[in-house]
Amino acid sequence: MSRILSETKSICPVCLRVVDARRAVGDDGNIYLEKTCPEHGDFSALIWEGGEKEYLRWGESAPGGGKKRDARDDGCPRNCGLCAEHETGGCCVLLELTNRCNLRCPVCFAGAGDREPRDMPMEEIARQYDMLMARGGPFNIQLSGGEPTVRDDLPDIIRLGREKGFSFFQLNTNGIRLGEEPEYAAALRDAGLDCVFLQFDGFDESVFTALRGRQLLDVKVRAADNCARAGLGVVLVPVIARGINDGCIGDLLLFAMERMPGIRGVHFQPLSRFGRCGLGADAGDITIPFMLREIERQTGGKMKAEDFTGGGAENPYCSFHAAYMRGRSGLRALRHGGGGCGCVKPAQAREFVSRQWSGNCGAPVSADGSVEDTCSLDEFLRKARDNTFSVSGMLFQDAWNLDLDRLRRCYICEADSERGMVPFCAYNLTDTKGRALYRK
């Protein structure tokens, strides 16, 4: 028999209608989101492992956390763009340049390759840049897809965005072209790219086969090295699925730290069941406590669960963050007990991402990939930054665990030519049969 902690709104996974929902303590002490659809019955999703006190403390200790309001049935999440009920502005905006891809991943939030191939025309890209600037830009732009690098005009798209006034560009990529064409990273950097969000799920080829449909480890490593050599910041982005690569967390962190400062951090994305997800239900339901426990265990305590906090600009239950400084005595958590960016407003989050995840900021790069010395102050600041490493994660919501209180503080948006800026988790919602709420 569960005990209700608080009430909210969610959606039915079968028909996507808005329904009443409850955050409740289960018989096992964990926290569940429970809801009932009058047509399709009862649903329950695990949202927290660790107990009531820990759950409540996480929300209150995060910067900007503890702010609560009643979720009302105003049509959200169906009318967002952003709607009047949204509680925060945008930070990062995904611009989906194509639905084509050079992979056919069993797991893909965009369902790349499921529809007729289409590249967004340059004229439409220009209009979307203008729309985003008019709605509060410049936001941090995530060039996404599909796979953006299948477009040969990607450097031109970046240059156009720079001309429009956007100051930070991140490429969301599987890394195949970056690994196969050593000079491609430099061409993107010269066009104005700052950071590469590199899909990188583990070190056993069985992991890549399960999540990406083929063996990819060698090309992923080459992509990371080519980007670092070109002066692009690299963030490894593993999708974590139970029973597939949840044992790779420590190895991913170690690999990334060994390649500092080229690799700026690791951003975990636990599996969400939207778009194309060919894995069983037992691969999902990964919680923040699970991730923090595994980070501490698999790093031998070098990174501790207590180093992390929830987001402040977004809902604290959407993410976890910590930052570390590497020194002679080892790894030290920054702002111990309240790590990460400490951001409360989206503008602060934009600035943190730009500062932490960018490459060498234009400093001269030698043949071995190291940055050449400039003046002493510049060198001091560079060394401090180069020895800072970020660890974070984003728990995207799907139709099973969607909580409108969380959604209304989402600051990661999808650019949409009809609606404007749609929260990522709303835009990518799909029901039990794969039918989408927004995505065409």
Stockholm file with secondary structure:
# STOCKHOLM 1.0

chainA/1-440         MSRILSETKSICPVCLRVVDARRAVGDDGNIYLEKTCPEHGDFSALIWEGGEKEYLRWGESAPGGGKKRDARDDGCPRNCGLCAEHETGGCCVLLELTNRCNLRCPVCFAGAGDREPRDMPMEEIARQYDMLMARGGPFNIQLSGGEPTVRDDLPDIIRLGREKGFSFFQLNTNGIRLGEEPEYAAALRDAGLDCVFLQFDGFDESVFTALRGRQLLDVKVRAADNCARAGLGVVLVPVIARGINDGCIGDLLLFAMERMPGIRGVHFQPLSRFGRCGLGADAGDITIPFMLREIERQTGGKMKAEDFTGGGAENPYCSFHAAYMRGRSGLRALRHGGGGCGCVKPAQAREFVSRQWSGNCGAPVSADGSVEDTCSLDEFLRKARDNTFSVSGMLFQDAWNLDLDRLRRCYICEADSERGMVPFCAYNLTDTKGRALYRK
#=GR chainA/1-440 SS CCEEEEEEEEECTTTCCEEEEEEEECTTSCEEEEEEETTTEEEEEEEESSCHHHHHHHHHHSTTTTCCCCCCCSSTTTTCSSCTTCCSCCSEEEEECBSCCSCCCSEETTCTTSSCCCBCCHHHHHHHHHHHHHTTCCCEEEEESSCGGGCTTHHHHHHHHHHHTCCCEEEEECCHHHHHCTTHHHHHHHHTCCEEEEECCCSSHHHHHHHHSSCCHHHHHHHHHHHHHHTCEEEEECEECTTTTTTCHHHHHHHHHHTTTTEEEEEEEECCCCSEECSCGGGCCCCHHHHHHHHHHHTTTSSCGGGCBCCSSSCGGGEEEEEEEEETTEEEETTTTSCTTCCCSHHHHHHHHHHHHSCSTTCCBCTTSCBCCCCHHHHHHHHHHHTEEEEEEECCCCTTTCCHHHHTTCCEEEEETTTEEEEHHHHTCBCTTCCBSSCC
#=GC SS_cons         CCEEEEEEEEECTTTCCEEEEEEEECTTSCEEEEEEETTTEEEEEEEESSCHHHHHHHHHHSTTTTCCCCCCCSSTTTTCSSCTTCCSCCSEEEEECBSCCSCCCSEETTCTTSSCCCBCCHHHHHHHHHHHHHTTCCCEEEEESSCGGGCTTHHHHHHHHHHHTCCCEEEEECCHHHHHCTTHHHHHHHHTCCEEEEECCCSSHHHHHHHHSSCCHHHHHHHHHHHHHHTCEEEEECEECTTTTTTCHHHHHHHHHHTTTTEEEEEEEECCCCSEECSCGGGCCCCHHHHHHHHHHHTTTSSCGGGCBCCSSSCGGGEEEEEEEEETTEEEETTTTSCTTCCCSHHHHHHHHHHHHSCSTTCCBCTTSCBCCCCHHHHHHHHHHHTEEEEEEECCCCTTTCCHHHHTTCCEEEEETTTEEEEHHHHTCBCTTCCBSSCC
//
